[in-house]
Amino acid sequence: MALWQFEFEVVPSERVHHRTEIAESEFDDAGWWSDRQPPNDFVQQLAALLTPTKSWTAKLLWFGEENGDRFDVWMENGLMHSFRVRINCQKPNPSVLDGLLRIASEWSCSFIESRYLKVLPLDRPGFINAIAMSPSNRFMENPTLWLPRLAAEVKERERRKMSDKGGVSNP
């Protein structure tokens, strides 16, 4: 993922239960789509928003561009396992954003921001504001300020993972 991409997971709303954030331990192993699936024509709906692209495995459906707007849909035994979205903060595409909000409404889904595991608002102004206030977008506005912050954040996340696993990490 590029620094200018805002990343979030699309999940069934009933799995979120009106929460504003998700615990990291739950997020990583949630199996979000294990209880239900999107509509049968979900591939066509996604392809109407971003062009399908060949991926390295049949289990991964790609739409869009690697460093631009992108959908990654992992499939297991013909069923959706996960649906990750990357929005290009360099050049946000209003039709993709509106299409994702429409999908959220029609599929009864929520969006969980991948960096801080916050549940995103699904109204257009709130969703656009969440993207605008994200580190990915703010990095685009001021890379000199945000690059060290993002690097420190990654280092702290790695330190926490090591300590959670009982490993030793350097301070």
PASEBA-1860 file (N, C-alpha, C; in nm, 3 decimals):
! residues 171
1> MALWQFEF> 0.083/-0.117/0.000/0.000/0.000/0.000/0.088/0.124/0.000 ~ 0.051/0.221/-0.082/0.124/0.347/-0.088/0.079/0.440/0.024 ~ 0.166/0.529/0.066/0.133/0.621/0.175/0.012/0.708/0.144 ~ -0.014/0.734/0.016/-0.125/0.821/-0.022/-0.257/0.744/-0.038 ~ -0.258/0.616/-0.005/-0.381/0.537/-0.014/-0.447/0.524/0.124 ~ -0.573/0.560/0.129/-0.655/0.544/0.249/-0.719/0.406/0.239 ~ -0.694/0.321/0.338/-0.735/0.181/0.330/-0.842/0.148/0.435 ~ -0.942/0.074/0.391/-1.045/0.028/0.484/-1.103/-0.105/0.438
9> EVVPSERV> -1.163/-0.174/0.532/-1.226/-0.304/0.510/-1.378/-0.282/0.501 ~ -1.441/-0.349/0.407/-1.587/-0.348/0.395/-1.637/-0.475/0.465 ~ -1.726/-0.457/0.563/-1.772/-0.569/0.645/-1.923/-0.561/0.663 ~ -1.988/-0.675/0.688/-2.132/-0.671/0.717/-2.159/-0.587/0.843 ~ -2.257/-0.499/0.836/-2.286/-0.408/0.947/-2.322/-0.480/1.076 ~ -2.387/-0.595/1.065/-2.426/-0.666/1.188/-2.305/-0.714/1.268 ~ -2.190/-0.724/1.205/-2.068/-0.765/1.275/-2.006/-0.650/1.354 ~ -2.043/-0.528/1.321/-1.989/-0.409/1.386/-2.072/-0.371/1.508
17> HHRTEIAE> -2.202/-0.397/1.505/-2.292/-0.370/1.618/-2.285/-0.226/1.667 ~ -2.288/-0.130/1.578/-2.293/0.013/1.613/-2.172/0.061/1.693 ~ -2.062/-0.012/1.689/-1.940/0.032/1.758/-1.871/0.141/1.676 ~ -1.785/0.215/1.740/-1.708/0.319/1.671/-1.566/0.274/1.638 ~ -1.520/0.168/1.704/-1.389/0.112/1.671/-1.389/-0.038/1.704 ~ -1.291/-0.107/1.647/-1.280/-0.252/1.659/-1.145/-0.285/1.723 ~ -1.143/-0.380/1.814/-1.017/-0.424/1.876/-0.929/-0.492/1.771 ~ -0.799/-0.469/1.781/-0.705/-0.526/1.685/-0.714/-0.678/1.681
25> SEFDDAGW> -0.728/-0.742/1.797/-0.737/-0.888/1.801/-0.861/-0.939/1.727 ~ -0.969/-0.867/1.735/-1.090/-0.907/1.663/-1.075/-0.880/1.514 ~ -1.017/-0.768/1.479/-1.006/-0.730/1.339/-0.925/-0.831/1.259 ~ -0.813/-0.874/1.313/-0.723/-0.962/1.241/-0.783/-1.099/1.211 ~ -0.863/-1.152/1.299/-0.915/-1.288/1.282/-1.066/-1.294/1.273 ~ -1.129/-1.189/1.225/-1.275/-1.178/1.233/-1.350/-1.272/1.139 ~ -1.295/-1.302/1.022/-1.375/-1.379/0.925/-1.504/-1.305/0.896 ~ -1.492/-1.177/0.860/-1.606/-1.087/0.849/-1.721/-1.142/0.766
33> WSDRQPPN> -1.690/-1.210/0.659/-1.794/-1.256/0.566/-1.833/-1.401/0.588 ~ -1.802/-1.458/0.702/-1.831/-1.600/0.726/-1.980/-1.628/0.748 ~ -2.055/-1.529/0.796/-2.197/-1.551/0.825/-2.291/-1.520/0.709 ~ -2.246/-1.436/0.617/-2.328/-1.404/0.500/-2.240/-1.355/0.387 ~ -2.297/-1.348/0.269/-2.224/-1.309/0.150/-2.290/-1.187/0.086 ~ -2.213/-1.116/0.002/-2.271/-1.003/-0.071/-2.367/-1.057/-0.179 ~ -2.436/-0.969/-0.250/-2.526/-1.014/-0.357/-2.449/-1.096/-0.463 ~ -2.522/-1.182/-0.532/-2.460/-1.269/-0.633/-2.389/-1.190/-0.743
41> DFVQQLAA> -2.434/-1.070/-0.772/-2.372/-0.991/-0.879/-2.266/-0.893/-0.826 ~ -2.207/-0.923/-0.709/-2.111/-0.829/-0.649/-1.993/-0.801/-0.740 ~ -1.946/-0.900/-0.815/-1.831/-0.877/-0.904/-1.867/-0.774/-1.010 ~ -1.986/-0.784/-1.067/-2.030/-0.688/-1.168/-2.045/-0.548/-1.106 ~ -2.095/-0.543/-0.983/-2.110/-0.413/-0.916/-1.974/-0.347/-0.893 ~ -1.876/-0.425/-0.851/-1.742/-0.370/-0.829/-1.675/-0.332/-0.961 ~ -1.696/-0.415/-1.063/-1.638/-0.388/-1.195/-1.698/-0.262/-1.258 ~ -1.819/-0.224/-1.218/-1.879/-0.101/-1.268/-1.810/0.022/-1.208
49> LLTPTKSW> -1.742/0.002/-1.093/-1.672/0.114/-1.029/-1.524/0.121/-1.068 ~ -1.458/0.005/-1.074/-1.316/-0.002/-1.110/-1.294/-0.121/-1.202 ~ -1.205/-0.106/-1.296/-1.176/-0.210/-1.394/-1.111/-0.332/-1.328 ~ -1.162/-0.452/-1.355/-1.097/-0.574/-1.303/-0.954/-0.585/-1.357 ~ -0.865/-0.635/-1.274/-0.723/-0.651/-1.308/-0.682/-0.793/-1.272 ~ -0.595/-0.851/-1.351/-0.548/-0.987/-1.322/-0.460/-0.988/-1.197 ~ -0.491/-1.080/-1.106/-0.411/-1.092/-0.985/-0.321/-1.215/-0.995 ~ -0.240/-1.235/-0.895/-0.143/-1.344/-0.894/-0.205/-1.477/-0.853
57> TAKLLWFG> -0.330/-1.478/-0.806/-0.396/-1.602/-0.768/-0.546/-1.591/-0.796 ~ -0.608/-1.703/-0.827/-0.752/-1.704/-0.854/-0.833/-1.671/-0.728 ~ -0.774/-1.682/-0.611/-0.844/-1.652/-0.485/-0.856/-1.502/-0.457 ~ -0.785/-1.421/-0.534/-0.785/-1.276/-0.512/-0.838/-1.205/-0.636 ~ -0.949/-1.135/-0.618/-1.005/-1.053/-0.726/-0.956/-0.911/-0.706 ~ -0.895/-0.857/-0.810/-0.845/-0.720/-0.805/-0.927/-0.632/-0.898 ~ -0.951/-0.510/-0.853/-1.017/-0.409/-0.934/-0.939/-0.280/-0.915 ~ -0.913/-0.207/-1.024/-0.841/-0.080/-1.015/-0.692/-0.096/-1.033
65> EENGDRFD> -0.616/-0.003/-0.975/-0.472/0.005/-0.993/-0.397/-0.012/-0.861 ~ -0.279/-0.067/-0.868/-0.197/-0.093/-0.749/-0.176/0.031/-0.663 ~ -0.139/0.143/-0.725/-0.110/0.264/-0.649/-0.218/0.371/-0.660 ~ -0.336/0.331/-0.709/-0.448/0.422/-0.720/-0.564/0.370/-0.638 ~ -0.685/0.390/-0.689/-0.802/0.330/-0.626/-0.798/0.180/-0.652 ~ -0.829/0.102/-0.549/-0.811/-0.042/-0.562/-0.906/-0.118/-0.470 ~ -0.965/-0.225/-0.520/-1.042/-0.320/-0.439/-0.970/-0.453/-0.441 ~ -0.955/-0.515/-0.326/-0.899/-0.650/-0.314/-1.005/-0.737/-0.248
73> VWMENGLM> -1.052/-0.837/-0.319/-1.154/-0.928/-0.266/-1.093/-1.068/-0.259 ~ -1.076/-1.118/-0.136/-1.024/-1.253/-0.116/-1.140/-1.350/-0.115 ~ -1.125/-1.457/-0.192/-1.228/-1.560/-0.202/-1.175/-1.691/-0.142 ~ -1.261/-1.763/-0.075/-1.229/-1.896/-0.022/-1.344/-1.989/-0.060 ~ -1.314/-2.091/-0.137/-1.416/-2.188/-0.181/-1.534/-2.120/-0.248 ~ -1.505/-2.020/-0.331/-1.609/-1.950/-0.406/-1.687/-1.847/-0.326 ~ -1.649/-1.823/-0.200/-1.718/-1.727/-0.115/-1.625/-1.613/-0.077 ~ -1.684/-1.492/-0.061/-1.603/-1.378/-0.019/-1.552/-1.401/0.122
81> HSFRVRIN> -1.423/-1.381/0.140/-1.360/-1.391/0.272/-1.331/-1.251/0.327 ~ -1.283/-1.161/0.241/-1.258/-1.023/0.283/-1.268/-0.930/0.163 ~ -1.294/-0.803/0.192/-1.309/-0.700/0.090/-1.240/-0.574/0.140 ~ -1.122/-0.547/0.086/-1.041/-0.432/0.127/-1.042/-0.327/0.015 ~ -1.048/-0.201/0.055/-1.052/-0.089/-0.039/-0.935/0.003/-0.010 ~ -0.876/0.054/-0.117/-0.774/0.158/-0.106/-0.820/0.276/-0.191 ~ -0.826/0.392/-0.130/-0.866/0.514/-0.201/-0.740/0.599/-0.222 ~ -0.722/0.645/-0.344/-0.608/0.727/-0.380/-0.633/0.871/-0.335
89> CQKPNPSV> -0.564/0.914/-0.232/-0.582/1.049/-0.180/-0.517/1.154/-0.271 ~ -0.434/1.112/-0.365/-0.375/1.206/-0.460/-0.482/1.259/-0.555 ~ -0.578/1.172/-0.588/-0.680/1.209/-0.686/-0.809/1.132/-0.656 ~ -0.880/1.170/-0.548/-1.002/1.099/-0.512/-1.104/1.104/-0.626 ~ -1.170/0.992/-0.650/-1.267/0.979/-0.758/-1.408/0.980/-0.697 ~ -1.482/1.089/-0.714/-1.615/1.098/-0.654/-1.709/0.985/-0.692 ~ -1.701/0.935/-0.815/-1.792/0.826/-0.856/-1.759/0.696/-0.782 ~ -1.631/0.671/-0.753/-1.593/0.553/-0.675/-1.640/0.568/-0.531
97> LDGLLRIA> -1.620/0.686/-0.472/-1.663/0.710/-0.335/-1.815/0.696/-0.322 ~ -1.889/0.756/-0.415/-2.035/0.746/-0.412/-2.080/0.602/-0.435 ~ -2.011/0.531/-0.523/-2.043/0.390/-0.549/-2.022/0.304/-0.427 ~ -1.915/0.330/-0.353/-1.889/0.254/-0.230/-1.996/0.282/-0.124 ~ -2.038/0.406/-0.113/-2.145/0.439/-0.018/-2.277/0.373/-0.059 ~ -2.303/0.367/-0.189/-2.423/0.298/-0.237/-2.416/0.150/-0.203 ~ -2.300/0.089/-0.227/-2.280/-0.053/-0.194/-2.300/-0.077/-0.045 ~ -2.245/0.011/0.039/-2.262/-0.003/0.183/-2.410/-0.003/0.221
105> SEWSCSFI> -2.486/0.083/0.158/-2.629/0.090/0.186/-2.702/-0.034/0.135 ~ -2.678/-0.070/0.010/-2.748/-0.184/-0.052/-2.709/-0.317/0.010 ~ -2.583/-0.334/0.049/-2.536/-0.460/0.106/-2.547/-0.462/0.258 ~ -2.586/-0.352/0.318/-2.590/-0.337/0.464/-2.451/-0.365/0.523 ~ -2.357/-0.281/0.481/-2.217/-0.296/0.522/-2.167/-0.173/0.596 ~ -2.057/-0.191/0.663/-1.984/-0.084/0.730/-1.841/-0.083/0.678 ~ -1.773/0.028/0.701/-1.633/0.043/0.662/-1.550/0.057/0.790 ~ -1.443/-0.022/0.798/-1.352/-0.011/0.912/-1.215/0.033/0.858
113> ESRYLKVL> -1.173/0.150/0.902/-1.046/0.207/0.860/-0.934/0.116/0.910 ~ -0.841/0.081/0.824/-0.740/-0.020/0.854/-0.630/0.026/0.951 ~ -0.597/0.152/0.953/-0.486/0.200/1.036/-0.524/0.204/1.184 ~ -0.637/0.266/1.217/-0.676/0.284/1.358/-0.798/0.200/1.397 ~ -0.851/0.125/1.302/-0.965/0.035/1.324/-1.090/0.110/1.371 ~ -1.108/0.229/1.318/-1.226/0.310/1.345/-1.334/0.276/1.243 ~ -1.458/0.269/1.289/-1.570/0.250/1.198/-1.600/0.386/1.135 ~ -1.602/0.388/1.003/-1.617/0.514/0.930/-1.764/0.553/0.916
121> PLDRPGFI> -1.792/0.683/0.911/-1.929/0.727/0.886/-1.971/0.688/0.744 ~ -2.099/0.660/0.727/-2.149/0.620/0.595/-2.231/0.728/0.527 ~ -2.240/0.846/0.589/-2.300/0.958/0.518/-2.190/1.024/0.436 ~ -2.225/1.078/0.320/-2.124/1.131/0.228/-2.032/1.235/0.293 ~ -2.087/1.339/0.361/-1.996/1.438/0.420/-1.903/1.377/0.526 ~ -1.955/1.288/0.610/-1.872/1.226/0.713/-1.765/1.136/0.654 ~ -1.800/1.061/0.550/-1.706/0.971/0.484/-1.594/1.053/0.417 ~ -1.633/1.158/0.343/-1.534/1.243/0.276/-1.443/1.309/0.379
129> NAIAMSPS> -1.500/1.354/0.490/-1.421/1.417/0.595/-1.321/1.317/0.657 ~ -1.364/1.193/0.678/-1.274/1.091/0.733/-1.154/1.069/0.641 ~ -1.179/1.068/0.512/-1.068/1.053/0.416/-0.980/1.178/0.420 ~ -1.041/1.295/0.421/-0.965/1.421/0.422/-0.878/1.435/0.548 ~ -0.927/1.384/0.662/-0.853/1.397/0.787/-0.758/1.280/0.811 ~ -0.755/1.183/0.722/-0.670/1.065/0.740/-0.522/1.100/0.724 ~ -0.434/1.024/0.791/-0.290/1.045/0.771/-0.250/1.029/0.624 ~ -0.319/0.944/0.550/-0.285/0.924/0.408/-0.305/1.053/0.329
137> NRFMENPT> -0.415/1.122/0.354/-0.440/1.248/0.285/-0.352/1.359/0.342 ~ -0.336/1.362/0.472/-0.256/1.467/0.534/-0.109/1.453/0.496 ~ -0.064/1.330/0.472/0.071/1.307/0.422/0.089/1.379/0.288 ~ -0.015/1.372/0.203/-0.008/1.438/0.072/0.007/1.590/0.088 ~ -0.059/1.645/0.190/-0.054/1.790/0.212/0.080/1.835/0.269 ~ 0.143/1.751/0.357/0.266/1.790/0.424/0.352/1.667/0.454 ~ 0.421/1.613/0.353/0.501/1.491/0.374/0.611/1.508/0.479 ~ 0.671/1.625/0.488/0.780/1.647/0.583/0.733/1.630/0.727
145> LWLPRLAA> 0.612/1.674/0.756/0.556/1.660/0.890/0.507/1.518/0.916 ~ 0.437/1.460/0.818/0.368/1.333/0.842/0.455/1.209/0.826 ~ 0.558/1.211/0.745/0.641/1.092/0.726/0.704/1.044/0.857 ~ 0.766/1.132/0.938/0.820/1.085/1.066/0.711/1.033/1.161 ~ 0.594/1.096/1.159/0.483/1.049/1.244/0.439/0.909/1.205 ~ 0.426/0.887/1.074/0.384/0.755/1.027/0.491/0.650/1.056 ~ 0.617/0.686/1.042/0.726/0.592/1.073/0.724/0.555/1.221 ~ 0.703/0.653/1.309/0.697/0.626/1.453/0.577/0.538/1.485
153> EVKERERR> 0.468/0.560/1.417/0.348/0.478/1.437/0.373/0.332/1.400 ~ 0.439/0.310/1.288/0.472/0.174/1.245/0.564/0.108/1.346 ~ 0.665/0.182/1.392/0.759/0.127/1.490/0.687/0.089/1.619 ~ 0.595/0.173/1.666/0.519/0.145/1.789/0.428/0.023/1.769 ~ 0.365/0.012/1.654/0.279/-0.104/1.626/0.360/-0.232/1.626 ~ 0.478/-0.231/1.568/0.565/-0.349/1.568/0.611/-0.384/1.709 ~ 0.642/-0.281/1.788/0.683/-0.305/1.926/0.570/-0.372/2.005 ~ 0.447/-0.324/1.987/0.332/-0.383/2.056/0.310/-0.528/2.014
161> KMSDKGGV> 0.324/-0.555/1.885/0.305/-0.692/1.837/0.409/-0.786/1.898 ~ 0.533/-0.739/1.906/0.639/-0.821/1.965/0.609/-0.848/2.112 ~ 0.567/-0.745/2.185/0.540/-0.765/2.328/0.416/-0.851/2.348 ~ 0.317/-0.841/2.260/0.198/-0.927/2.268/0.232/-1.074/2.246 ~ 0.335/-1.099/2.164/0.377/-1.237/2.136/0.479/-1.286/2.237 ~ 0.512/-1.204/2.336/0.609/-1.244/2.437/0.753/-1.229/2.393 ~ 0.773/-1.162/2.280/0.909/-1.142/2.229/0.974/-1.021/2.291 ~ 1.097/-1.004/2.263/1.173/-0.890/2.314/1.190/-0.794/2.199
169> SNP> 1.166/-0.668/2.227/1.188/-0.568/2.123/1.279/-0.460/2.174 ~ 1.345/-0.393/2.084/1.433/-0.283/2.121/1.349/-0.161/2.148 ~ 1.379/-0.084/2.251/1.300/0.037/2.281/1.317/0.142/2.175
END
